[in-house]
Amino acid sequence: MGVRIVESADVSPEATIGDGSSVWHLAQVRENATLGANCVVGRGAYVGTGVQMGDNCKLQNYALVYEPAVLEDGVFVGPAVVFTNDHYPRAINPDGSLKSGADWEAVGVTCRTGASIGARSVCVAPVTIGRWALVAAGSVVTQDVPDFALVAGVPAKRIRWVGKAGVPLEPGDEPGTWVCPTTGDRYTETDDTLTEEGSAS
């Protein structure tokens, strides 16, 4: 399928771009970043040095993914989302000198398979967004998000469970069970953790 990189994009020759991926206008992909197959990097998006992205990821317009973020397969990052990477951000050291890369320790955001981050959300590193979790638009994530959790707010808190289709789950016929209204998949909740019972077929 090849790789599509539009002329106005800035892609380091030291980056690795997987087959079928597209990098759109004014996007920047830094040195040693790795994008898997069939990824989309939208207009004005930023992929930091050494960021790792799996297959079939989508970064929407103006998303800022700072190193050392890791995105597993199928992660969606909405427009204008920001992944931070510094516990204690400062431009200068206590002596007034400009900070360099050696003056701080980068921390990253990890997004597990199928996770989605809504528009204009901020993920404050270090946090992990669980598998198939959904972060509502405009949220500020300061703590790890469990698999299949729908979180919202400032700071973000779990308000529902979602399935792989992204649709909120409905209560099942037994306590602690949940069903996806779209796929029919069933889940069991135990101690604030959701696990799959298996796919409906």
C-alpha positions in Angstrom: 0.0 0.0 0.0 2.9 2.4 0.6 3.2 5.4 2.9 1.7 8.8 2.3 3.5 11.8 3.6 2.3 15.1 2.3 4.8 17.7 1.3 4.2 20.1 4.3 4.7 17.4 6.9 8.0 17.2 8.8 9.0 13.6 9.2 12.5 12.7 10.4 14.4 10.3 8.2 15.2 8.4 11.4 11.5 7.7 12.0 9.9 4.4 11.0 6.6 4.7 9.3 4.6 1.5 8.7 3.0 0.4 5.4 -0.3 2.0 4.6 0.2 4.9 7.1 -0.5 8.6 6.3 1.1 11.7 7.7 -0.9 14.8 6.8 -0.3 18.6 6.4 2.0 20.3 8.9 2.3 17.2 11.1 5.7 16.5 12.7 7.1 13.0 13.4 10.4 13.1 15.3 13.6 11.0 15.4 13.3 7.3 16.3 9.5 7.5 16.4 7.9 4.3 15.2 4.5 4.1 13.6 2.9 0.7 12.8 0.9 -0.2 9.7 -2.2 1.8 8.6 -1.7 4.7 11.1 -3.1 8.2 10.5 -1.3 11.3 11.8 -3.6 14.3 11.2 -2.9 17.9 10.3 -0.7 19.7 12.8 -0.2 16.6 15.0 3.1 16.0 16.8 4.8 12.7 17.5 7.7 13.0 19.8 11.2 11.5 19.7 11.0 7.7 20.2 7.3 7.5 20.6 6.0 4.0 19.8 2.7 3.5 18.0 1.2 0.1 17.0 -0.9 -0.7 14.0 -4.1 1.1 13.1 -3.7 4.1 15.3 -5.3 7.5 14.6 -4.0 10.8 15.8 -6.5 13.5 15.0 -5.6 17.1 14.1 -3.3 19.0 16.4 -2.9 16.1 18.9 0.4 16.4 20.8 2.0 13.1 21.8 5.2 13.7 23.7 7.8 11.1 24.3 8.1 8.6 25.8 4.5 7.8 25.0 3.5 4.2 23.9 0.3 3.5 22.0 -0.6 -0.1 21.4 -2.7 -1.2 18.4 -5.9 0.5 17.5 -5.6 3.6 19.7 -7.6 6.7 18.9 -6.3 10.2 20.0 -8.8 12.9 19.4 -8.3 16.5 18.1 -6.1 18.7 20.3 -5.4 16.0 22.9 -2.2 16.5 24.9 0.0 13.9 26.5 2.4 15.5 29.0 5.8 14.1 29.9 7.2 16.1 32.8 6.4 15.7 36.6 7.6 19.3 37.4 7.8 21.4 34.3 10.1 24.4 34.3 11.8 26.3 31.5 14.8 27.1 33.8 16.8 25.5 36.6 16.9 27.1 40.1 20.1 29.0 39.1 18.2 30.7 36.2 19.9 28.7 33.4 17.8 27.2 30.6 16.9 23.6 31.2 18.3 21.0 28.7 17.3 17.5 28.1 19.7 16.3 30.8 18.0 18.4 33.5 14.8 16.4 33.8 13.4 12.9 33.5 10.7 12.3 30.9 7.7 10.3 31.9 5.2 8.9 29.5 1.5 8.1 28.8 0.7 4.5 27.8 -2.4 3.6 25.9 -3.4 0.0 25.7 -5.1 -1.7 22.8 -8.3 -0.1 21.5 -8.2 2.9 23.9 -9.8 6.2 22.8 -9.0 9.7 24.1 -11.6 12.3 23.4 -11.0 15.8 21.9 -9.1 18.3 24.0 -8.4 15.9 26.8 -5.1 16.1 28.7 -3.3 13.0 30.0 -0.9 13.9 32.7 2.0 11.4 32.7 2.8 8.9 34.0 -0.6 7.3 33.4 -1.9 4.2 31.7 -5.1 4.2 29.7 -6.5 0.6 29.8 -7.6 -1.6 27.0 -10.7 -0.4 25.2 -11.1 2.4 27.7 -12.8 5.7 26.7 -11.7 9.1 27.9 -14.6 11.7 27.4 -13.8 14.9 25.6 -12.3 17.7 27.7 -11.2 15.4 30.5 -8.0 15.7 32.6 -6.6 12.2 33.3 -4.3 12.1 36.4 -4.7 8.5 37.4 -4.6 5.1 35.6 -7.8 4.2 33.7 -9.0 0.6 34.0 -9.8 -1.6 31.0 -13.2 -0.8 29.5 -13.7 2.3 31.7 -15.5 5.4 30.5 -14.0 8.3 32.4 -14.9 12.0 32.4 -14.3 15.2 34.2 -11.5 17.2 35.9 -9.9 15.1 37.3 -11.3 12.2 35.3 -13.4 9.6 37.1 -15.1 6.5 35.9 -18.8 7.1 35.2 -19.7 4.0 33.1 -18.3 0.9 31.5 -17.9 0.5 27.8 -17.4 -2.4 25.4 -15.2 -2.8 22.4 -17.7 -0.9 20.3 -17.3 2.2 22.5 -21.0 2.1 23.6 -21.9 2.2 27.3 -22.7 -1.3 28.7 -26.1 -2.2 30.1 -26.7 -4.2 33.2 -26.9 -8.0 32.6 -29.5 -10.4 34.0 -27.3 -11.2 37.0 -25.7 -8.8 39.6 -22.2 -7.8 38.5 -22.7 -8.6 34.8 -22.8 -6.2 31.9 -23.8 -6.6 28.2 -22.9 -4.5 25.2 -26.1 -3.5 23.4 -24.2 -3.4 20.1 -22.2 -6.6 20.0 -24.0 -8.7 22.7 -20.6 -9.3 24.4 -20.9 -10.0 28.1 -18.6 -8.8 30.9 -18.2 -9.5 34.6 -17.4 -6.8 37.2 -15.4 -7.8 40.2 -13.8 -5.3 42.6 -14.1 -2.4 40.1 -12.5 -4.5 37.4 -14.3 -5.6 34.2 -13.4 -8.8 32.4 -14.7 -10.3 29.2 -16.9 -13.4 29.4 -16.4 -14.1 25.7 -17.9 -12.8 22.5 -21.4 -13.5 21.6 -21.7 -15.5 18.4 
